[in-house]
C-alpha cells in the first residue's frame, strides 16, 4: 500500500458533481448516492466490510450516463441480520423505491441474499461478487467476536486491513487497495464493529424464490478475502446462475477492473429485462444537485466530507482547464460515458500526446472509436515488427486531426 494516498482525479470530479445524501430513518443514519433516471428501477450497490458508498463511484458515473439509475449505500449501524432487513426495507420506502436489482460484494453480497430471501417481492435480480452463503467460517476465525463492540477503533481498523492482501500488485489493483484503505479511515468504531458483527453473527442464506436465471455470479480468479471454498458453495447453490469470471481484479474489481464490471452489470440488467433510458439522461449538472432524490435534504454541509468537498469545489471552479483523464485510469478510454459538454479525447503515444478538446458533440464518439481502433492496430503491428517507427505514426495521427475544430 502506498504511504500517502492521493485521491484519483475522476473521484474528485465525481465528488464535485454527484451529491451525497444523508438521511436519518429511525435510529439509523443512511449515507448514499443516487444518480440516474428516476423512472428506471435502480441497481443498488452494497459494499463489503471495508467499503463505503464511495467505492462504487465508477459504476455510478458510467452506468448513469447510459440511462441506468444507480444507488450506492453505506451499510448502516445494525447489529444483527433481522435488523438489517427491517432497516433496509424502511430505507427503500423512504426513497420511494419498490422493485430493485442488488449488486453486492463480500458482506454486501451476503446481505443482498438475505434481503432477497425475506423480501422476495422487492428484489428482481442479484449480482453477487466474491461473496458467501454462511458466516460460520468467519465466526470461527474471530474468537474475540463477543467483545468486538468494546474493541478500540485502531484495533478494528488493523483487523480489517489485515484481511486486504498487501502488494506487490499491478498498478490498477494497487490503486484500488489504496482507495479502499482511505475509505476505511473514514469509518467510525461503531461502523466497523457493526459490520464485523454482521460478518460473524450466525446466519445462512436459505432458499430463494428468485430464479437462478436472475442471478449473476461475478468473481475474480486471482485472489480475494473470501475463501474459494465459500465461493464454490455459492456456485453450487445457484447452478443455473450466469457466471462472469474476471481473470484478475483482486478484492475490489469494481475499482480495479471497472470497464469489465460495468459491462457485466449492463449485460445482467438487459438479460433480466431492465431497459436503460438514455434519452432521459440530463447529464451531470454543474451545481451537482440534479438527478437525485431528497435534494432538499442535501443542502447541509457534511462535516465528515469537508476535505473531499473542498477538493471538489476547486475542481469545479476550473472545469474549462481540466486535463484529460490520467492514462492509468480504466475510465480514461470511455469519454462517451462522461457528460459530452466536458468531453475531451486524448491519444497517448510514446514521446507525444495529442489533445483533442472541446469537440462538437456529434463528433466525439466517432473520433474516439476511430483512434482507439487505429492505436490498437498500430500496437499489434509494433508487437510483430520492431521496424515500426513510432514517430512516423504520431506524425500521421496529427495530420488526421488538422481539420477537427
C-alpha positions in Angstrom: 0.0 0.0 0.0 1.2 3.5 -0.7 2.4 5.6 2.1 0.5 8.7 1.0 -2.9 8.4 -0.7 -3.9 10.9 -3.4 -7.5 10.8 -4.5 -7.9 9.9 -8.2 -8.9 12.8 -10.5 -12.1 11.0 -11.6 -13.1 10.6 -8.0 -12.5 14.3 -7.2 -14.7 15.1 -10.3 -17.3 12.7 -9.1 -17.5 14.3 -5.6 -17.8 17.7 -7.1 -20.7 16.7 -9.3 -22.8 14.0 -7.7 -24.4 14.9 -4.3 -24.0 12.8 -1.2 -27.3 12.2 0.7 -27.6 11.7 4.4 -31.0 10.9 5.9 -31.9 9.7 9.4 -34.5 6.9 9.4 -35.5 5.9 12.9 -32.2 5.4 14.8 -30.2 4.7 11.6 -28.3 7.2 9.6 -28.2 6.4 5.9 -25.4 7.7 3.7 -25.9 7.1 -0.1 -25.5 8.3 -3.6 -28.5 8.2 -6.0 -28.0 9.1 -9.7 -29.7 8.3 -13.0 -33.2 8.5 -14.5 -35.8 8.1 -11.7 -38.2 6.2 -14.0 -35.8 3.2 -14.1 -35.8 0.6 -11.3 -32.5 1.1 -9.6 -29.4 -1.0 -9.3 -28.4 -0.8 -5.6 -24.8 -1.4 -4.7 -23.9 -2.9 -1.3 -20.2 -2.8 -0.2 -18.2 -5.2 2.0 -16.8 -4.5 5.5 -14.1 -2.2 4.2 -16.3 -0.4 1.7 -18.4 2.7 1.7 -20.9 4.2 -0.8 -18.0 5.9 -2.5 -16.3 2.7 -3.7 -18.8 2.3 -6.5 -18.3 5.8 -7.9 -17.0 4.3 -11.2 -20.3 2.4 -11.6 -22.4 5.4 -10.8 -20.6 7.6 -13.4 -20.6 5.1 -16.2 -24.0 3.4 -15.8 -26.0 6.6 -15.1 -24.7 8.2 -18.3 -26.0 5.1 -20.2 -29.5 5.6 -18.8 -29.5 3.4 -15.6 -30.2 4.5 -12.1 -27.6 3.6 -9.6 -27.8 3.9 -5.8 -24.8 3.2 -3.7 -25.2 2.9 0.1 -23.2 2.6 3.2 -24.2 -0.3 5.4 -25.8 1.4 8.5 -25.1 0.5 12.1 -27.1 -2.6 12.5 -26.1 -5.4 14.8 -28.0 -8.4 13.5 -29.4 -9.6 10.2 -33.0 -9.2 11.2 -32.3 -5.6 12.0 -30.6 -5.2 8.6 -33.6 -6.5 6.7 -36.0 -4.2 8.5 -33.7 -1.1 8.2 -33.1 -1.6 4.5 -36.8 -2.0 3.8 -37.6 1.2 5.6 -34.8 2.9 3.6 -36.4 1.8 0.3 -39.8 3.0 1.5 -38.4 6.5 2.4 -36.7 7.0 -1.0 -39.9 5.6 -2.7 -38.3 2.6 -4.4 -40.3 -0.6 -4.6 -38.5 -3.0 -7.0 -34.8 -3.2 -7.0 -31.8 -5.0 -8.5 -29.0 -5.7 -6.0 -25.2 -5.8 -6.6 -23.3 -6.9 -3.5 -19.7 -7.7 -2.9 -18.4 -9.8 0.0 -20.5 -8.9 3.1 -22.8 -6.8 0.8 -23.5 -9.8 -1.3 -24.5 -11.9 1.7 -26.8 -9.1 3.0 -28.3 -8.9 -0.5 -29.2 -12.6 -0.5 -30.7 -12.3 3.0 -32.9 -9.5 1.8 -33.9 -11.3 -1.3 -34.8 -14.3 0.8 -37.0 -12.4 3.3 -38.4 -9.7 0.9 -38.7 -11.7 -2.4 -41.3 -9.3 -3.9 -38.9 -6.4 -3.9 -35.8 -8.0 -5.4 -35.9 -8.5 -9.2 -32.3 -9.8 -9.6 -29.0 -10.3 -7.9 -25.3 -9.7 -8.9 -23.1 -11.4 -6.4 -19.3 -10.8 -6.3 -16.7 -12.6 -4.1 -19.4 -13.4 -1.5 -20.7 -16.3 0.5 -23.7 -18.2 1.9 -23.0 -18.5 5.6 -20.9 -16.9 8.3 -19.7 -19.9 10.3 -16.2 -19.9 8.9 -15.7 -16.2 9.7 -17.0 -16.7 13.3 -14.5 -19.5 13.9 -11.7 -17.3 12.7 -12.7 -14.5 15.0 -12.9 -15.9 18.6 -13.0 -12.4 20.1 -16.3 -11.6 18.3 -18.3 -11.3 21.6 -16.2 -8.2 22.6 -16.0 -6.6 19.2 -18.3 -3.8 20.3 -15.8 -2.8 23.0 -12.7 -3.0 20.9 -10.8 0.3 20.2 -11.1 1.7 16.7 -7.4 1.3 15.8 -7.6 -2.4 16.5 -10.7 -2.8 14.5 -9.1 -1.0 11.5 -6.0 -3.0 11.8 -8.0 -6.3 11.8 -10.0 -5.2 8.7 -6.8 -4.1 6.9 -5.0 -7.3 7.6 -7.8 -9.0 5.5 -6.7 -7.0 2.4 -3.9 -8.5 0.6 -0.9 -6.2 0.5 1.4 -6.0 -2.6 3.0 -6.3 -4.8 0.1 -5.5 -7.1 -0.2 -4.4 -10.7 -1.0 -0.6 -10.7 -4.8 -0.8 -11.2 -5.2 -3.2 -8.3 -2.7 -1.3 -6.1 -4.7 1.9 -6.7 -8.0 0.1 -5.8 -6.4 -1.1 -2.5 -5.2 2.4 -1.6 -8.6 3.8 -2.3 -10.4 1.3 -0.1 -7.9 1.8 2.7 -8.6 5.5 2.6 -12.3 4.8 3.0 -11.6 2.5 6.0 -10.0 5.5 7.7 -13.3 7.4 7.4 -15.3 4.7 9.3 -16.0 5.1 12.9 -15.5 2.4 15.6 -19.2 1.7 15.7 -19.4 1.4 11.9 -16.6 -1.2 11.9 -17.9 -3.0 14.9 -21.4 -3.4 13.5 -20.1 -4.7 10.2 -17.8 -7.2 11.8 -20.7 -8.4 13.9 -22.8 -8.9 10.8 -20.0 -10.9 9.3 -19.7 -13.3 12.2 -23.3 -13.4 13.5 -24.6 -16.9 13.0 -26.7 -17.0 9.8 -27.0 -18.6 6.5 -28.9 -17.9 3.3 -32.0 -20.1 2.8 -33.7 -20.9 -0.4 -34.7 -18.0 -2.6 -37.9 -17.6 -4.6 -35.8 -15.8 -7.2 -35.0 -17.9 -10.2 -31.3 -18.7 -10.8 -31.7 -17.1 -14.3 -32.0 -13.8 -12.5 -28.7 -14.2 -10.7 -25.2 -13.4 -11.9 -22.1 -14.6 -10.0 -19.1 -12.3 -10.8 -15.9 -13.5 -9.1 -12.2 -12.8 -9.6 -9.9 -15.7 -10.4 -6.7 -14.3 -8.9 -7.4 -13.9 -5.2 -9.8 -12.3 -2.7 -10.5 -12.3 1.0 -13.4 -14.8 0.6 -12.1 -18.3 0.6 -12.5 -20.3 -2.6 -14.5 -23.0 -0.7 -17.2 -20.4 0.1 -17.3 -19.2 -3.4 -17.7 -22.7 -4.7 -20.6 -23.2 -2.2 -22.3 -20.2 -3.8 -21.9 -21.6 -7.3 -23.3 -24.9 -6.2 -26.4 -23.2 -4.6 -27.2 -21.4 -7.8 -26.3 -23.9 -10.6 -28.2 -22.1 -13.3 -26.9 -18.7 -12.5 -24.8 -16.8 -15.1 -21.1 -16.9 -14.3 -19.0 -13.8 -15.1 -15.4 -14.7 -14.1 -12.8 -11.9 -14.2 -9.2 -13.1 -14.8 -7.9 -10.6 -12.3 -9.1 -7.7 -10.1 -8.4 -8.7 -6.5 -10.8 -7.9 -3.8 -12.2 -4.8 -5.4 -12.7 -5.4 -9.2 -15.3 -2.6 -9.3 -12.4 -0.2 -8.8 -9.5 -2.1 -10.5 -11.5 -3.5 -13.5 -14.4 -1.1 -13.8 -14.8 -1.5 -17.6 -15.3 -5.3 -17.3 -17.5 -5.0 -14.2 -19.7 -2.3 -15.8 -20.1 -4.4 -18.9 -21.2 -7.5 -16.9 -23.6 -5.3 -15.0 -25.2 -4.0 -18.2 -25.4 -7.5 -19.7 -27.1 -8.7 -16.5 -29.6 -5.9 -16.4 -30.5 -6.4 -20.0 -30.9 -10.1 -19.5 -33.4 -9.6 -16.7 -35.4 -7.2 -18.7 -34.3 -3.8 -17.3 -34.0 -1.4 -20.2 -31.9 1.8 -19.8 -33.4 5.2 -20.6 -30.5 7.1 -22.3 -33.0 9.7 -23.7 -33.8 10.7 -20.1 -30.1 11.3 -19.2 -29.7 15.0 -18.4 -26.0 14.9 -17.8 -24.3 15.8 -14.6 -25.3 19.4 -13.7 -22.7 22.0 -12.7 -24.2 22.6 -9.3 -24.2 18.8 -8.6 -27.8 19.0 -7.4 -29.7 17.3 -10.2 -30.8 13.7 -10.8 -31.2 12.6 -7.3 -33.8 12.1 -4.5 -34.1 14.2 -1.5 -32.4 17.4 -2.8 -33.9 19.4 -0.1 -32.1 17.2 2.4 -28.7 17.7 0.9 -28.2 21.4 1.2 -26.5 20.9 4.5 -22.8 20.7 4.5 -21.3 17.4 5.6 -18.6 18.0 8.2 -17.2 14.4 7.6 -16.6 15.2 3.9 -15.2 18.7 4.2 -11.7 17.9 2.8 -13.2 16.0 -0.1 -15.8 18.7 -0.8 -13.0 21.3 -0.8 -11.2 19.4 -3.4 -14.4 19.0 -5.4 -15.0 22.8 -5.3 -11.6 23.7 -6.6 -12.1 21.1 -9.3 -15.4 22.5 -10.3 -14.1 26.1 -10.5 -11.5 25.1 -13.1 -13.6 22.8 -15.4 -12.6 24.7 -18.5 -9.0 24.0 -17.8 -9.4 20.3 -16.8 -6.7 18.0 -18.0 -7.5 14.8 -19.9 -8.0 11.8 -17.6 -4.8 10.2 -16.4 -3.7 7.3 -18.6 -3.7 4.9 -15.7 -7.4 5.3 -15.1 -9.5 2.4 -16.5 -12.2 5.0 -17.4 -10.0 7.2 -19.5 -10.9 5.4 -22.7 -14.6 5.8 -22.3 -15.1 9.5 -22.7 -18.6 8.9 -24.1 -19.6 7.9 -20.6 -18.9 11.4 -19.3 -21.0 14.5 -19.9 -20.5 15.5 -23.6 -20.3 19.1 -22.7 -17.0 18.4 -20.9 -15.8 15.8 -23.4 -12.1 15.6 -24.1 -10.2 13.0 -26.1 -6.6 12.0 -25.6 -4.4 9.9 -27.9 -1.3 9.0 -26.0 1.7 7.6 -27.8 5.3 7.3 -26.7 7.0 10.7 -26.6 4.0 12.7 -27.6 0.4 13.4 -26.6 -2.3 14.7 -28.9 -5.2 16.6 -27.2 -8.5 16.9 -29.0 -10.5 19.1 -26.7 -14.0 20.6 -26.8 -15.1 18.7 -29.8 -18.6 19.0 -31.1 -21.0 16.5 -29.5 -21.7 14.7 -32.7 -18.0 14.0 -33.4 -16.8 12.8 -30.0 -17.8 9.1 -30.1 -16.9 8.6 -33.8 -13.4 10.1 -33.4 -12.8 8.2 -30.2 -13.7 4.8 -31.8 -11.6 5.7 -34.9 -8.4 6.5 -32.9 -8.8 3.7 -30.5 -9.1 1.2 -33.4 -6.1 2.8 -35.1 -4.0 2.8 -32.0 -4.8 -0.9 -31.3 -3.9 -1.8 -34.9 -0.6 0.1 -34.6 0.3 -1.7 -31.4 -0.4 -5.1 -32.9 1.9 -4.3 -35.8 4.5 -3.0 -33.4 4.4 -6.3 -31.5 5.1 -8.2 -34.7 7.8 -6.0 -36.1 10.5 -3.9 -34.4 10.9 -1.7 -37.5 7.6 0.2 -37.0 8.5 3.9 -36.4 6.6 5.4 -33.6 7.3 8.9 -34.6 6.0 8.4 -38.1 2.8 7.1 -36.6 2.5 10.2 -34.3 3.1 12.5 -37.3 0.4 10.7 -39.3 -2.1 10.9 -36.4 -1.5 14.6 -36.2 -2.2 15.1 -39.9 -5.5 13.3 -39.4 -6.7 15.8 -36.8 -5.8 19.0 -38.6 -9.3 19.6 -39.7 -11.0 18.9 -36.4 -12.3 22.0 -34.6 
